[in-house]
């Protein structure tokens, strides 16, 4: 059964659903016939053992379990206890996720970076037993929603903590770094009413509100604009900041097991020592590096440099060339600790070296910049669509608000005009672009690394060098579910809350410090003597 699920996870021909025959573990499945979209049937015929699966992680809307031996995961939807959906609704929801990934996000990010997976139907008894098995491993903060155990539907996907260049699991150590880069630009829209939004990025402002509300204990020094700058010095600083205060924006897996991230109880120094112990065989395989603080720093430095090289490397071609939003805001965030440090030294921040157009960060940024109007300019257009739907509710399906996410939906996203003609069509296009942009702002990048074998001349993998070793790598994007249309009012209110809190606390404090400095300078007297 696990073999069949693994086959389902790795077989995506990019042009339609495919049925694959069962294959031997050491061979790659081939496409036989194309079938219409729908769940893979007949999964009940073979026994599924919940003990072969383990808890892998979860977000706000779904939970993932991974198979112990094979490079495959199952993704289940989650719902609040009082909000149950029918099996048909869950099936449609999952199929929409698959279609959106295949018809929209694969076009933007490229064939090899997006893994859409397949909807499968599982035995209900297996799902119930699995739910009981993993319950104790779930974080308490995530247990407000229950795993869907009634429909039997799930998504079968490749395990992205493994290398994605071959179909089968390999018996070599694999390191995977998951980064959630967040929004990499400052709003450039003239609809922005608060001047602070033209100077400080959303992530840096939001940090202060999250700490104030107890979401995190301390503010991270990470700024997305540094990572997206393409400047290696700024990128190194951004990645080190993520390692120091990862929050939920960085995780590191070794052989599929989480070894770093999402913990803030220990000191970064203790965490780095343990992390360096795990990473040393990847970057210094000859074991010629002594232990201690110097070893830790050397290993972390190698990790940062390798991740930077991978992020700047070209991947397969997507269709982001069609996206040219044009105008961009400042390339430097005033709140970035990197920028502030240089400013105190009297130096200017190196703005950017520019991202190579083929790299994944460039593609991510281009999709993020489909947010052409900012939420302030978008919200009135959302209200225009809402008013139209109140008058003509039967038109909702025709407007494709809830799908289908097909080629026609994708083509409408390429209209980058900002001249409002007052039509519902214009408003709807901007609303859909905003939803796609918000999806890209919240996606995760998975970088899988594995030491190259000594005789790797026939290896078809991409390879990145480090100081003492060569590492095969693959890059993937996940968390690409389209953001809900209904969440736009919430985003509008949250945006105002973030900006207002930052302006009243952090920025006001900065102004007070500046005014104090000016007052002190007024009390000084400059005396000039003839020489």
C-alpha angles and dihedrals in degrees: 000000000000089000091056091049091049090052090051091051098052101038110089114139093186094234105069145325117306136200115219130195122235110271139193116268093251099051133073118241119242129216114257110170138356120240133187118263114281142107120300105257132214097042089134092066094079127052116256117202116209089203090069090063130069137190111272106172145291144220134198096291109022144033127215131208124188131213114245097228109017130065095247137107135191120221119204128189120240129213137182112263092252096047110071121167130206121256089249092054092049092048091051092047092053092044090052089054090052093046093048091051093046100042102033116018096040087055091055102038102030137254098280098046100055122062111192099181124193139273112250134186115226134193108270093223090056091051093049094049091046091052091053092046097054100036095096091053095056118103112253091234090062098048094088087091128054130225114251103254099159106066101045091218123129140151119255112211139165115266101253093199084076129069110275100204096089132041098231136062115257130210098236126102114271127199120196127190118196115198127184099198097184124200112347102193142056115240114269098184120121087220090077108109101185113073091208090070089063091057109033125047122240094246095055092048093047091053091069093051092047092053091046091053093046097250090125132014098225141012118265119231090217116117119185092215089064092054093046093046095088087222107127095213092054092042092052090051091049094051093046088051090053090050091051095047107014098166101170095319099086134037131168124206129192115200088343095308121115109243102163139025143051094057127106102164096093130058117264090238092059091045092049092052091053092043092050089053089057095043101043096087090055097053103024104031095161089066091228094135120095122226129251134070093319091056092048092051092047094051094046090048091053091049092051093047093048093049090049092052091049093048090052095045120104117253130189117309120270126180097258088120085082089061112079107153089176110198117070132186125233116319092218127063113219091216095055109118088217091058093042092051092053091044091056088052090052093249130127120239112251096245101209144316090211127249117263107251094234097053124103095240090057092051091047092051093049092054091046089054090063080091088092099161105034118234089284092061093036099053097070088051090051088053089051090055091045092052090051091050091051089057096039109023091163089067094067093093093047091052089057093227090146096030161229089205098206138137091286090056090049094049092055089058091065093067101103098175117131099189105115112218091183094250129135088231092061092046093049093049091053091046092052091046089051091052091051091046091052089051090056091047090059101039125116128229116216118203114189117193131186132172113258116244116247091249099045098140091116094042110123094198130114110256132205122192126225127186096274105013148030121238129200111219145184128194126210139170125223140168090064100147110138111254112249120263088223093060095069096091089051091051090051093053093043092052091055091046093052095047095043093050092049093047094048097045117020101026093041089052091050090051090051091052091049094048090050090053091051091050091050090051091053090060092056122093121208113213120194121200127195114247 
